[in-house]
Structure formats: C-alpha cells, structure tokens
C-alpha cells in the first residue's frame, strides 16, 4: 500500500532531501501545488503571480512510516510562524503548506497542528487544505541536493542527521518499557551519531537529579533542584542552550573539557522525570535547531509521539 502527502516547506530542494532520508518513503518529487495556471515553469512560479507553492510530493508506505512521524519532521524543518518566508527565501511561492488527497488524513494533520500549537504557544500560519493541482518541476530540480551535495539549502544541515537519528531511535527503543534501558540506548546512539563529548541522563530522585545512563567521562553523581544547567532546566521545565558554560551563573563543572551544553527535560505527561544533558568541547555548538530536535528525541524516550 502507498499513501501520499504534499508538503510545502520553503525551497523544495531541502524539503525533498529531508524526506528522501526517511525509511518508508518510497518516492519524492518536487513541483508546484495549488496555483491557478496550467503547467507552470519555474520561471513563471518565481514571479509570484501564479499562486503556486514550491511543494514536495511524498509517497510513503504507512506500514513502515506513518503520517504522524512525517508531519513531526516537517514542522521541525520549518518556521511555522513565518508567512511567505523560509530562511532567506521570500515570496508566496515559499509559503508553508500541507495538502492532502484523502480526507481520512485530516484527523492526523489536525493533531499535528495541535501539538505544534501546544509546544510553541501559537497556531502555525502553515496552510492546510486539499490538493487542487500539482505540476512536477523540471528534471534539473529533482533530487537537487543529491546531485549537488554542496548546493543551496535553507534547512540547517544538522537537520538531516536528526531525522535519521530520531527514526532510528524509535526503531531501537521499540516497545521496551523500562526507562533506564531506553535512556541507556538513547545515550549510546546519540553519541555514536554525533561524536559529542558527553551524552547522558539525570533522573529525578526527590529534590535531586541522580546520574543515569551516559556515554563519556565520569560525571557528577547528584545535582540539586535549580542548581547548574541541569537543575535549572528541571526547575524551569524547559530546554536550556548554553553557548559558553563559563558564562552560566552557578555552572557545575563536572569536566573542565566541557565548553558548551544543552539540557532538555524529559516529561511523562506534565511531570519532568529526567533531563538529557549533552556537552561539547567547542563553544557555541548548540542552537535552536538542536533544541527542537533533541526535544523530539527526549520525548521519544517516554512517548511514541515526536
């Protein structure tokens, strides 16, 4: 069985490459959707007078990958509050949109919108509606980044690593119910894929965080509530990105080799049960892209939803 969804995420080169990396996606094709002319050329669409959006047709096997996962990846690859602009590309042709061919997909699509709204505190400006028309782009535009590895892409390149990491983590954890086992394999896989200096978890134990499964050098065994980066992320219930650990008030130096850090809470419902702590030996390693995707990774440890 094969299903399809049409996704507009700005410049279609990067969006196509992202979904081509997902297991279960059988075919991707770039083109132009939901405009008001017939068989438009790229040059015509570029004028922003045809009503078309640069779009990727994604054909997938639902027994391998579901629409929920595809949409989770989609929303993390775009700025859902940017109207007619993604990255440095501006114009109605670069608007974001989800276009479906089956109304049976609407509940999952609406659920994805609701999760984004809850996570980010606002309704995305991303369009949602039935596919009206779709015209494939010229062959030179198909699989552009595969043909031109150094070509332009508005999506941060680390996104492509995270897509594979998130999907493989889901496969690896499967239906295992023990959270410590899930943390152990998650820490191992993250460090294997990224090479970061330290990757591990601290588990909530009363008023302290206690060291859980990790990969890296020996670390602090317990951290108090509200103390250091880990304790502060627990107290605030939010991800903290630290470009320079020496500039963070009250930083706890478990290792002098750590120079930048990101800490992500793990939730079971509304309750923080642990934090994912990642350290780098370089300054400024982590940014908003890392936060977005590592929140999905952290959520996977306790939930099947990204």
ZADO-1210 file (C-alpha; in nm, 4 decimals, padded with zeros to 6 digits):
<atoms>
<atom x="00.0000" y="00.0000" z="00.0000" code="UNK" pos="1"/>
<atom x="00.1227" y="00.3507" z="-00.0801" code="UNK" pos="2"/>
<atom x="-00.0120" y="00.6817" z="00.0501" code="UNK" pos="3"/>
<atom x="00.0891" y="01.0350" z="-00.0360" code="UNK" pos="4"/>
<atom x="00.1028" y="01.3807" z="00.1162" code="UNK" pos="5"/>
<atom x="00.2132" y="01.7105" z="-00.0402" code="UNK" pos="6"/>
<atom x="00.4348" y="01.9335" z="00.1745" code="UNK" pos="7"/>
<atom x="00.5486" y="02.2900" z="00.1113" code="UNK" pos="8"/>
<atom x="00.8381" y="02.3901" z="00.3336" code="UNK" pos="9"/>
<atom x="01.0068" y="02.6757" z="00.1540" code="UNK" pos="10"/>
<atom x="01.2682" y="02.5931" z="-00.1089" code="UNK" pos="11"/>
<atom x="01.1775" y="02.2435" z="-00.2206" code="UNK" pos="12"/>
<atom x="01.5358" y="02.1229" z="-00.2627" code="UNK" pos="13"/>
<atom x="01.5949" y="02.0883" z="00.1121" code="UNK" pos="14"/>
<atom x="01.2475" y="01.9579" z="00.1892" code="UNK" pos="15"/>
<atom x="01.2818" y="01.6827" z="-00.0705" code="UNK" pos="16"/>
<atom x="01.6224" y="01.5801" z="00.0614" code="UNK" pos="17"/>
<atom x="01.4891" y="01.5613" z="00.4169" code="UNK" pos="18"/>
<atom x="01.2066" y="01.3236" z="00.3305" code="UNK" pos="19"/>
<atom x="01.4204" y="01.1153" z="00.0997" code="UNK" pos="20"/>
<atom x="01.6156" y="01.0137" z="00.4132" code="UNK" pos="21"/>
<atom x="01.3119" y="00.8653" z="00.5896" code="UNK" pos="22"/>
<atom x="01.2658" y="00.4898" z="00.5848" code="UNK" pos="23"/>
<atom x="00.9301" y="00.4037" z="00.4362" code="UNK" pos="24"/>
<atom x="00.9279" y="00.6975" z="00.1947" code="UNK" pos="25"/>
<atom x="00.9163" y="00.5321" z="-00.1455" code="UNK" pos="26"/>
<atom x="00.9366" y="00.8366" z="-00.3684" code="UNK" pos="27"/>
<atom x="00.9700" y="01.2131" z="-00.3528" code="UNK" pos="28"/>
<atom x="00.9106" y="01.4608" z="-00.6336" code="UNK" pos="29"/>
<atom x="00.9409" y="01.8390" z="-00.6364" code="UNK" pos="30"/>
<atom x="00.6910" y="02.0575" z="-00.8155" code="UNK" pos="31"/>
<atom x="00.4329" y="02.3303" z="-00.7789" code="UNK" pos="32"/>
<atom x="00.0990" y="02.2962" z="-00.5994" code="UNK" pos="33"/>
<atom x="-00.2302" y="02.4791" z="-00.5627" code="UNK" pos="34"/>
<atom x="-00.1883" y="02.7560" z="-00.8181" code="UNK" pos="35"/>
<atom x="-00.4223" y="02.8951" z="-01.0821" code="UNK" pos="36"/>
<atom x="-00.2373" y="02.8399" z="-01.4116" code="UNK" pos="37"/>
<atom x="-00.1678" y="02.5295" z="-01.6167" code="UNK" pos="38"/>
<atom x="00.1744" y="02.3606" z="-01.6404" code="UNK" pos="39"/>
<atom x="00.3765" y="02.6499" z="-01.4955" code="UNK" pos="40"/>
<atom x="00.7513" y="02.6777" z="-01.5439" code="UNK" pos="41"/>
<atom x="00.9895" y="02.7524" z="-01.2570" code="UNK" pos="42"/>
<atom x="01.0458" y="03.0985" z="-01.4025" code="UNK" pos="43"/>
<atom x="00.6726" y="03.1681" z="-01.4032" code="UNK" pos="44"/>
<atom x="00.6267" y="03.0468" z="-01.0474" code="UNK" pos="45"/>
<atom x="00.9222" y="03.2623" z="-00.9417" code="UNK" pos="46"/>
<atom x="00.7243" y="03.5768" z="-01.0310" code="UNK" pos="47"/>
<atom x="00.4743" y="03.5031" z="-00.7509" code="UNK" pos="48"/>
<atom x="00.1846" y="03.5661" z="-00.9897" code="UNK" pos="49"/>
<atom x="00.0705" y="03.2069" z="-01.0433" code="UNK" pos="50"/>
<atom x="-00.0392" y="03.1239" z="-00.6893" code="UNK" pos="51"/>
<atom x="00.1780" y="02.8122" z="-00.6759" code="UNK" pos="52"/>
<atom x="00.3913" y="02.6990" z="-00.3825" code="UNK" pos="53"/>
<atom x="00.7130" y="02.5006" z="-00.4171" code="UNK" pos="54"/>
<atom x="00.5981" y="02.1596" z="-00.2974" code="UNK" pos="55"/>
<atom x="00.7246" y="01.8059" z="-00.2458" code="UNK" pos="56"/>
<atom x="00.5071" y="01.5063" z="-00.3204" code="UNK" pos="57"/>
<atom x="00.5886" y="01.2397" z="-00.0614" code="UNK" pos="58"/>
<atom x="00.4761" y="00.8852" z="-00.1391" code="UNK" pos="59"/>
<atom x="00.5195" y="00.6514" z="00.1576" code="UNK" pos="60"/>
<atom x="00.4451" y="00.3057" z="00.2919" code="UNK" pos="61"/>
<atom x="00.2220" y="00.3535" z="00.6004" code="UNK" pos="62"/>
<atom x="00.3225" y="00.0143" z="00.7378" code="UNK" pos="63"/>
<atom x="00.6799" y="00.1464" z="00.7718" code="UNK" pos="64"/>
<atom x="00.6333" y="00.5159" z="00.8486" code="UNK" pos="65"/>
<atom x="00.3143" y="00.6927" z="00.9483" code="UNK" pos="66"/>
<atom x="00.1884" y="01.0401" z="00.8643" code="UNK" pos="67"/>
<atom x="00.2323" y="01.1450" z="01.2252" code="UNK" pos="68"/>
<atom x="00.6100" y="01.0992" z="01.2009" code="UNK" pos="69"/>
<atom x="00.6310" y="01.2705" z="00.8622" code="UNK" pos="70"/>
<atom x="00.4460" y="01.5750" z="00.9923" code="UNK" pos="71"/>
<atom x="00.6578" y="01.5867" z="01.3085" code="UNK" pos="72"/>
<atom x="00.9665" y="01.6048" z="01.0873" code="UNK" pos="73"/>
<atom x="00.8016" y="01.8612" z="00.8607" code="UNK" pos="74"/>
<atom x="00.7113" y="02.1025" z="01.1395" code="UNK" pos="75"/>
<atom x="01.0611" y="02.0779" z="01.2859" code="UNK" pos="76"/>
<atom x="01.2161" y="02.1655" z="00.9491" code="UNK" pos="77"/>
<atom x="01.0213" y="02.4907" z="00.9034" code="UNK" pos="78"/>
<atom x="00.9491" y="02.8113" z="01.0884" code="UNK" pos="79"/>
<atom x="00.5733" y="02.7562" z="01.1331" code="UNK" pos="80"/>
<atom x="00.5100" y="03.1236" z="01.2169" code="UNK" pos="81"/>
<atom x="00.6860" y="03.2740" z="00.9157" code="UNK" pos="82"/>
<atom x="00.4446" y="03.3818" z="00.6429" code="UNK" pos="83"/>
<atom x="00.5729" y="03.3511" z="00.2860" code="UNK" pos="84"/>
<atom x="00.9329" y="03.3195" z="00.4013" code="UNK" pos="85"/>
<atom x="01.1635" y="03.0337" z="00.4998" code="UNK" pos="86"/>
<atom x="01.5271" y="03.1059" z="00.5682" code="UNK" pos="87"/>
<atom x="01.6472" y="03.3684" z="00.3220" code="UNK" pos="88"/>
<atom x="01.3780" y="03.2850" z="00.0669" code="UNK" pos="89"/>
<atom x="01.0762" y="03.5166" z="00.0479" code="UNK" pos="90"/>
<atom x="00.7605" y="03.5156" z="-00.1621" code="UNK" pos="91"/>
<atom x="00.4265" y="03.3353" z="-00.1760" code="UNK" pos="92"/>
<atom x="00.5951" y="03.0501" z="-00.3627" code="UNK" pos="93"/>
<atom x="00.7860" y="02.9775" z="-00.0402" code="UNK" pos="94"/>
<atom x="00.4811" y="02.9599" z="00.1861" code="UNK" pos="95"/>
<atom x="00.4429" y="02.6521" z="00.4024" code="UNK" pos="96"/>
<atom x="00.1558" y="02.4135" z="00.3488" code="UNK" pos="97"/>
<atom x="00.0180" y="02.0645" z="00.3955" code="UNK" pos="98"/>
<atom x="-00.2015" y="01.9463" z="00.1095" code="UNK" pos="99"/>
<atom x="-00.3849" y="01.6149" z="00.1309" code="UNK" pos="100"/>
<atom x="-00.5540" y="01.3901" z="-00.1235" code="UNK" pos="101"/>
<atom x="-00.7619" y="01.1948" z="00.1268" code="UNK" pos="102"/>
<atom x="-00.9870" y="01.3472" z="00.3916" code="UNK" pos="103"/>
<atom x="-00.9077" y="01.0440" z="00.6049" code="UNK" pos="104"/>
<atom x="-00.5729" y="01.2134" z="00.6774" code="UNK" pos="105"/>
<atom x="-00.7346" y="01.5214" z="00.8309" code="UNK" pos="106"/>
<atom x="-00.7504" y="01.3962" z="01.1929" code="UNK" pos="107"/>
<atom x="-00.3760" y="01.3231" z="01.1943" code="UNK" pos="108"/>
<atom x="-00.2983" y="01.6549" z="01.0279" code="UNK" pos="109"/>
<atom x="-00.5099" y="01.8477" z="01.2790" code="UNK" pos="110"/>
<atom x="-00.3466" y="01.6559" z="01.5642" code="UNK" pos="111"/>
<atom x="-00.0044" y="01.7614" z="01.4325" code="UNK" pos="112"/>
<atom x="-00.1159" y="02.1259" z="01.4209" code="UNK" pos="113"/>
<atom x="-00.2479" y="02.0981" z="01.7776" code="UNK" pos="114"/>
<atom x="00.0812" y="01.9561" z="01.9063" code="UNK" pos="115"/>
<atom x="00.2774" y="02.2382" z="01.7456" code="UNK" pos="116"/>
<atom x="00.0364" y="02.4947" z="01.8882" code="UNK" pos="117"/>
<atom x="00.0719" y="02.3448" z="02.2352" code="UNK" pos="118"/>
<atom x="00.4506" y="02.3199" z="02.2107" code="UNK" pos="119"/>
<atom x="00.5119" y="02.6672" z="02.0670" code="UNK" pos="120"/>
<atom x="00.2152" y="02.8589" z="02.2028" code="UNK" pos="121"/>
<atom x="00.0545" y="02.9682" z="01.8778" code="UNK" pos="122"/>
<atom x="-00.1260" y="02.8439" z="01.5705" code="UNK" pos="123"/>
<atom x="00.1096" y="02.7923" z="01.2727" code="UNK" pos="124"/>
<atom x="00.0497" y="03.0053" z="00.9628" code="UNK" pos="125"/>
<atom x="00.1079" y="02.6906" z="00.7575" code="UNK" pos="126"/>
<atom x="-00.1700" y="02.6301" z="00.5053" code="UNK" pos="127"/>
<atom x="-00.3795" y="02.3164" z="00.5264" code="UNK" pos="128"/>
<atom x="-00.6225" y="02.2008" z="00.2629" code="UNK" pos="129"/>
<atom x="-00.6946" y="01.9558" z="-00.0170" code="UNK" pos="130"/>
<atom x="-00.4539" y="01.9308" z="-00.3072" code="UNK" pos="131"/>
<atom x="-00.6008" y="02.1241" z="-00.6008" code="UNK" pos="132"/>
<atom x="-00.3272" y="02.0599" z="-00.8554" code="UNK" pos="133"/>
<atom x="00.0380" y="01.9641" z="-00.8786" code="UNK" pos="134"/>
<atom x="00.2843" y="02.0031" z="-01.1648" code="UNK" pos="135"/>
<atom x="00.6293" y="01.8388" z="-01.1432" code="UNK" pos="136"/>
<atom x="00.9304" y="02.0661" z="-01.1773" code="UNK" pos="137"/>
<atom x="01.1991" y="02.0235" z="-01.4433" code="UNK" pos="138"/>
<atom x="01.4292" y="01.7220" z="-01.4040" code="UNK" pos="139"/>
<atom x="01.7193" y="01.9520" z="-01.3106" code="UNK" pos="140"/>
<atom x="01.5333" y="02.0357" z="-00.9879" code="UNK" pos="141"/>
<atom x="01.4606" y="01.6739" z="-00.8902" code="UNK" pos="142"/>
<atom x="01.6874" y="01.5361" z="-00.6123" code="UNK" pos="143"/>
<atom x="01.8912" y="01.8543" z="-00.6422" code="UNK" pos="144"/>
<atom x="02.0945" y="01.8107" z="-00.3242" code="UNK" pos="145"/>
<atom x="02.1791" y="01.4513" z="-00.4077" code="UNK" pos="146"/>
<atom x="02.3096" y="01.5644" z="-00.7456" code="UNK" pos="147"/>
<atom x="02.4731" y="01.8765" z="-00.5954" code="UNK" pos="148"/>
<atom x="02.5864" y="01.7929" z="-00.2385" code="UNK" pos="149"/>
<atom x="02.7222" y="02.1436" z="-00.1835" code="UNK" pos="150"/>
<atom x="02.4152" y="02.3121" z="-00.3297" code="UNK" pos="151"/>
<atom x="02.2000" y="02.5742" z="-00.1621" code="UNK" pos="152"/>
<atom x="01.9749" y="02.4582" z="00.1194" code="UNK" pos="153"/>
<atom x="01.7783" y="02.6802" z="00.3566" code="UNK" pos="154"/>
<atom x="01.7405" y="02.3969" z="00.6089" code="UNK" pos="155"/>
<atom x="02.0268" y="02.3679" z="00.8628" code="UNK" pos="156"/>
<atom x="02.2346" y="02.0684" z="00.7543" code="UNK" pos="157"/>
<atom x="02.2282" y="01.9159" z="01.1027" code="UNK" pos="158"/>
<atom x="01.8538" y="01.8626" z="01.0495" code="UNK" pos="159"/>
<atom x="01.9294" y="01.5745" z="00.8143" code="UNK" pos="160"/>
<atom x="02.1327" y="01.3989" z="01.0852" code="UNK" pos="161"/>
<atom x="01.8500" y="01.4433" z="01.3339" code="UNK" pos="162"/>
<atom x="01.5880" y="01.2961" z="01.1001" code="UNK" pos="163"/>
<atom x="01.7820" y="00.9722" z="01.0774" code="UNK" pos="164"/>
<atom x="01.8654" y="00.9773" z="01.4493" code="UNK" pos="165"/>
<atom x="01.5030" y="01.0231" z="01.5527" code="UNK" pos="166"/>
<atom x="01.3720" y="00.7470" z="01.3304" code="UNK" pos="167"/>
<atom x="01.6474" y="00.5030" z="01.4244" code="UNK" pos="168"/>
<atom x="01.5956" y="00.5792" z="01.7921" code="UNK" pos="169"/>
<atom x="01.2301" y="00.4820" z="01.7590" code="UNK" pos="170"/>
<atom x="01.3286" y="00.1538" z="01.5992" code="UNK" pos="171"/>
<atom x="01.5921" y="00.0893" z="01.8646" code="UNK" pos="172"/>
<atom x="01.3707" y="00.1595" z="02.1658" code="UNK" pos="173"/>
<atom x="01.0697" y="-00.0195" z="02.0218" code="UNK" pos="174"/>
<atom x="00.8224" y="-00.1323" z="02.2865" code="UNK" pos="175"/>
<atom x="01.0752" y="-00.1524" z="02.5707" code="UNK" pos="176"/>
<atom x="00.9020" y="-00.0274" z="02.8871" code="UNK" pos="177"/>
<atom x="01.1963" y="00.0240" z="03.1223" code="UNK" pos="178"/>
<atom x="01.3013" y="00.3924" z="03.1149" code="UNK" pos="179"/>
<atom x="01.6600" y="00.3221" z="03.2223" code="UNK" pos="180"/>
<atom x="01.7068" y="00.0783" z="02.9359" code="UNK" pos="181"/>
<atom x="01.5612" y="00.3357" z="02.6959" code="UNK" pos="182"/>
<atom x="01.7933" y="00.6064" z="02.8295" code="UNK" pos="183"/>
<atom x="02.0959" y="00.3796" z="02.8000" code="UNK" pos="184"/>
<atom x="02.0382" y="00.3010" z="02.4345" code="UNK" pos="185"/>
<atom x="01.9410" y="00.6606" z="02.3574" code="UNK" pos="186"/>
<atom x="02.2648" y="00.7953" z="02.5079" code="UNK" pos="187"/>
<atom x="02.4682" y="00.5423" z="02.3147" code="UNK" pos="188"/>
<atom x="02.3009" y="00.6135" z="01.9807" code="UNK" pos="189"/>
<atom x="02.3189" y="00.9913" z="02.0156" code="UNK" pos="190"/>
<atom x="02.6891" y="00.9868" z="02.0962" code="UNK" pos="191"/>
<atom x="02.7633" y="00.7355" z="01.8205" code="UNK" pos="192"/>
<atom x="02.5935" y="00.9565" z="01.5601" code="UNK" pos="193"/>
<atom x="02.7230" y="01.2938" z="01.6781" code="UNK" pos="194"/>
<atom x="03.0564" y="01.2345" z="01.8498" code="UNK" pos="195"/>
<atom x="02.9709" y="01.4860" z="02.1217" code="UNK" pos="196"/>
<atom x="03.1918" y="01.4852" z="02.4301" code="UNK" pos="197"/>
<atom x="02.9285" y="01.3765" z="02.6843" code="UNK" pos="198"/>
<atom x="02.5744" y="01.2485" z="02.6387" code="UNK" pos="199"/>
<atom x="02.3663" y="01.1249" z="02.9274" code="UNK" pos="200"/>
<atom x="02.0651" y="01.1452" z="03.1526" code="UNK" pos="201"/>
<atom x="01.9997" y="01.2619" z="03.5060" code="UNK" pos="202"/>
<atom x="01.6917" y="01.1112" z="03.6720" code="UNK" pos="203"/>
<atom x="01.4698" y="01.2929" z="03.9211" code="UNK" pos="204"/>
<atom x="01.5103" y="01.1475" z="04.2707" code="UNK" pos="205"/>
<atom x="01.3279" y="01.3536" z="04.5311" code="UNK" pos="206"/>
<atom x="01.4860" y="01.7008" z="04.5348" code="UNK" pos="207"/>
<atom x="01.7893" y="01.5926" z="04.3369" code="UNK" pos="208"/>
<atom x="01.8906" y="01.4679" z="03.9977" code="UNK" pos="209"/>
<atom x="02.0839" y="01.1432" z="04.0146" code="UNK" pos="210"/>
<atom x="02.3188" y="01.0312" z="03.7397" code="UNK" pos="211"/>
<atom x="02.1618" y="00.7874" z="03.4954" code="UNK" pos="212"/>
<atom x="02.2896" y="00.6104" z="03.1844" code="UNK" pos="213"/>
<atom x="02.5545" y="00.8099" z="02.9996" code="UNK" pos="214"/>
<atom x="02.8343" y="00.7973" z="02.7460" code="UNK" pos="215"/>
<atom x="03.1532" y="00.9888" z="02.8217" code="UNK" pos="216"/>
<atom x="03.3863" y="01.0684" z="03.1091" code="UNK" pos="217"/>
<atom x="03.2880" y="01.0240" z="03.4774" code="UNK" pos="218"/>
<atom x="03.0338" y="01.2860" z="03.5821" code="UNK" pos="219"/>
<atom x="02.8673" y="01.4492" z="03.8820" code="UNK" pos="220"/>
<atom x="02.6567" y="01.1891" z="04.0593" code="UNK" pos="221"/>
<atom x="02.3904" y="01.4202" z="04.2030" code="UNK" pos="222"/>
<atom x="02.2705" y="01.7709" z="04.1192" code="UNK" pos="223"/>
<atom x="02.0300" y="01.9741" z="04.3293" code="UNK" pos="224"/>
<atom x="01.6993" y="02.1199" z="04.2131" code="UNK" pos="225"/>
<atom x="01.7659" y="02.4524" z="04.0439" code="UNK" pos="226"/>
<atom x="02.1433" y="02.4007" z="04.0541" code="UNK" pos="227"/>
<atom x="02.3682" y="02.4219" z="03.7491" code="UNK" pos="228"/>
<atom x="02.2342" y="02.3906" z="03.3969" code="UNK" pos="229"/>
<atom x="02.0679" y="02.0525" z="03.4589" code="UNK" pos="230"/>
<atom x="01.8941" y="02.1566" z="03.7792" code="UNK" pos="231"/>
<atom x="01.7820" y="02.4840" z="03.6238" code="UNK" pos="232"/>
<atom x="01.6318" y="02.3060" z="03.3201" code="UNK" pos="233"/>
<atom x="01.4441" y="02.0797" z="03.5634" code="UNK" pos="234"/>
<atom x="01.3228" y="02.3767" z="03.7688" code="UNK" pos="235"/>
<atom x="01.2062" y="02.5745" z="03.4638" code="UNK" pos="236"/>
<atom x="01.0768" y="02.2719" z="03.2787" code="UNK" pos="237"/>
<atom x="01.2349" y="02.3972" z="02.9579" code="UNK" pos="238"/>
<atom x="01.5333" y="02.3361" z="02.7337" code="UNK" pos="239"/>
<atom x="01.8413" y="02.5454" z="02.8087" code="UNK" pos="240"/>
<atom x="02.1086" y="02.6129" z="02.5467" code="UNK" pos="241"/>
<atom x="02.4408" y="02.7372" z="02.6859" code="UNK" pos="242"/>
<atom x="02.6918" y="02.8632" z="02.4248" code="UNK" pos="243"/>
<atom x="02.9648" y="02.9085" z="02.6898" code="UNK" pos="244"/>
<atom x="02.9331" y="02.7177" z="03.0175" code="UNK" pos="245"/>
<atom x="03.1690" y="02.9599" z="03.1927" code="UNK" pos="246"/>
<atom x="02.9110" y="03.2349" z="03.1436" code="UNK" pos="247"/>
<atom x="02.6223" y="03.0406" z="03.3005" code="UNK" pos="248"/>
<atom x="02.5628" y="03.1518" z="03.6638" code="UNK" pos="249"/>
<atom x="02.6170" y="02.8641" z="03.9020" code="UNK" pos="250"/>
<atom x="02.7533" y="02.6288" z="03.6378" code="UNK" pos="251"/>
<atom x="02.8666" y="02.2982" z="03.7855" code="UNK" pos="252"/>
<atom x="03.1896" y="02.1860" z="03.6210" code="UNK" pos="253"/>
<atom x="03.1713" y="01.8071" z="03.6061" code="UNK" pos="254"/>
<atom x="03.4534" y="01.8211" z="03.3481" code="UNK" pos="255"/>
<atom x="03.6846" y="02.1046" z="03.2502" code="UNK" pos="256"/>
<atom x="03.6673" y="01.9821" z="02.8897" code="UNK" pos="257"/>
<atom x="03.3039" y="02.0900" z="02.8544" code="UNK" pos="258"/>
<atom x="03.2660" y="02.4319" z="02.6901" code="UNK" pos="259"/>
<atom x="02.9052" y="02.4410" z="02.5668" code="UNK" pos="260"/>
<atom x="02.5972" y="02.2497" z="02.6736" code="UNK" pos="261"/>
<atom x="02.2314" y="02.1769" z="02.6096" code="UNK" pos="262"/>
<atom x="01.9911" y="02.0278" z="02.8622" code="UNK" pos="263"/>
<atom x="01.6445" y="01.9011" z="02.7670" code="UNK" pos="264"/>
<atom x="01.3740" y="01.7929" z="03.0156" code="UNK" pos="265"/>
<atom x="01.2115" y="01.4516" z="02.9702" code="UNK" pos="266"/>
<atom x="00.8425" y="01.4541" z="03.0531" code="UNK" pos="267"/>
<atom x="00.5996" y="01.1848" z="03.1492" code="UNK" pos="268"/>
<atom x="00.2806" y="01.3782" z="03.0881" code="UNK" pos="269"/>
<atom x="00.3342" y="01.7176" z="03.2542" code="UNK" pos="270"/>
<atom x="00.5911" y="01.5911" z="03.5019" code="UNK" pos="271"/>
<atom x="00.9671" y="01.6169" z="03.4442" code="UNK" pos="272"/>
<atom x="01.1154" y="01.2744" z="03.5171" code="UNK" pos="273"/>
<atom x="01.4701" y="01.3298" z="03.3930" code="UNK" pos="274"/>
<atom x="01.6886" y="01.5551" z="03.1813" code="UNK" pos="275"/>
<atom x="01.9010" y="01.4832" z="02.8771" code="UNK" pos="276"/>
<atom x="02.2397" y="01.6523" z="02.9193" code="UNK" pos="277"/>
<atom x="02.4793" y="01.6957" z="02.6256" code="UNK" pos="278"/>
<atom x="02.8197" y="01.8643" z="02.6406" code="UNK" pos="279"/>
<atom x="03.0612" y="01.9723" z="02.3687" code="UNK" pos="280"/>
<atom x="03.4298" y="02.0608" z="02.3841" code="UNK" pos="281"/>
<atom x="03.3633" y="02.3521" z="02.1458" code="UNK" pos="282"/>
<atom x="03.1973" y="02.6849" z="02.2175" code="UNK" pos="283"/>
<atom x="02.8568" y="02.7592" z="02.0661" code="UNK" pos="284"/>
<atom x="02.7843" y="02.4056" z="01.9480" code="UNK" pos="285"/>
<atom x="02.4105" y="02.4056" z="02.0145" code="UNK" pos="286"/>
<atom x="02.1304" y="02.6259" z="01.8847" code="UNK" pos="287"/>
<atom x="01.7543" y="02.6334" z="01.8256" code="UNK" pos="288"/>
<atom x="01.7748" y="02.3527" z="01.5690" code="UNK" pos="289"/>
<atom x="01.9378" y="02.1247" z="01.8255" code="UNK" pos="290"/>
<atom x="01.6769" y="02.2217" z="02.0842" code="UNK" pos="291"/>
<atom x="01.3853" y="02.1448" z="01.8521" code="UNK" pos="292"/>
<atom x="01.5102" y="01.8022" z="01.7517" code="UNK" pos="293"/>
<atom x="01.6535" y="01.6982" z="02.0871" code="UNK" pos="294"/>
<atom x="01.3157" y="01.7757" z="02.2437" code="UNK" pos="295"/>
<atom x="01.1708" y="01.5225" z="01.9996" code="UNK" pos="296"/>
<atom x="01.4463" y="01.2781" z="02.0917" code="UNK" pos="297"/>
<atom x="01.3817" y="01.3302" z="02.4635" code="UNK" pos="298"/>
<atom x="01.0077" y="01.2861" z="02.4121" code="UNK" pos="299"/>
<atom x="01.0683" y="00.9569" z="02.2367" code="UNK" pos="300"/>
<atom x="01.2288" y="00.8155" z="02.5497" code="UNK" pos="301"/>
<atom x="00.8956" y="00.8415" z="02.7326" code="UNK" pos="302"/>
<atom x="00.6481" y="00.8503" z="02.4452" code="UNK" pos="303"/>
<atom x="00.5829" y="00.7259" z="02.0931" code="UNK" pos="304"/>
<atom x="00.4999" y="01.0820" z="01.9878" code="UNK" pos="305"/>
<atom x="00.7681" y="01.3119" z="01.8499" code="UNK" pos="306"/>
</atoms>
